[in-house]
Amino acid sequence: MNTGIPMLAPLQPQFANRLAAFRQAMQQANQQAALIFGAENLRYLVNYAGEAACVVLTQHSVALITDYRFEAQARQECAVAQNGCRVICRDRDQQRLGEALALEFAAQQVSRVWYEAESVSVQQWQLLQQDLSAVQCSPCPPVLTSLRIVKDDWEVVQIQRAAQIADAALAQTLPLLQPGITEIDFATELEYRLKKLGAEALSFATIVGFGARSALPHALPGTQRLKKGDLILIDFGAVVNGYRSDMTRSYVAGKADLLQLQLFQAVQQAQQAALKAVKAGISASALFAISDQVLQRSEFGRYAGPGLGHGVGLQLHEQPFLSPGNELKLPAGAVITIEPGVYLPNYGGVRLEDDVLVTAHGYLQLTKAPTQFALEC
């Protein structure tokens, strides 16, 4: 099927660079090994997209431990990373995970280990520690979270393709927004087109709200039927090779009244003000303030959302978060959302969201669906 979506560029993920940067952080902290559990970090470091696995990373070796259900998948996916990752298949009936880890640590002669405390439950860690008395384990600082902020060219291409799929799916589905359609029916059609156009998954559960329900920032689609004059909020995304897009569009079914038009214009002006300020070096809090000042000058300031956006990549919400207290300066190569919103209780809401790549002197917009407000109904 000719979708009109460009093919992926012939690039390769930079697994060697990622491992080298993380190993440098380990060495500086005098850590001999790291134990990685997080699904996104497993994908980032060794290209593994399955479940029930962890990675033991040292300065000279990489080993992924899983079980028979994911062994073949692990061997295929980790081979793509070309980093010599060994796949260890653990017999769950004969060997505890802690025992398998203890054997690997002993074989690599390591005694100081970082572990991802946020990715394992207290109960799971207590069980593991029964077998890890010979090693000194300490929580891993957010090194990978920081590394993942800056996307390499291959990562940008994946997010760009996910955005292109979302743009195309919305264009195909938008004519269905006619009086009488339910939120769930529209969401289902939109998700079907995302998959048909090449999305491997949805970035998140699609958000659709009609009328007063558009004031719910995360409205899950229900049986509400669209009526002429309703505000409409749609927030959705596609996944390509693990990387996500995230886009919101707001509409009115038919001709907008004065209040609806004022709502839309306030949000649109806030988004445009923020976009004009995006460039490497600006702080997350400063970008939020620029957008928020526009909304606070409008009559809807007290109904504005408390944040402007977030980083997007292997996770839907990742650093940098564009919030008042985040002084992190945006680096070139970060992919962020710009999504101001205003939500009037029991009336309706408007949010506009786009994914943009931060560059040295500005930004590259990745989501490009038109932002017209009034729909023909």
KAJODA-V869002 format. One line per field, one symbol per residue. ss: DSSP state (2 for helix, 1 for strand, 0 for the rest). Layout:
ss->???
This chain:
ss->00000000000000222222222222220000111100222222220000000111110001111100002222222222200001111000000022222222222200011110222002222222200000011110002222200100222222222222222222222222000001222222222222220000110000111122222000010000100000111111011100110011111110000222222222222222222220000012222222222222200022210000111000000111110000001000011111001111000111101111110000111000000001100
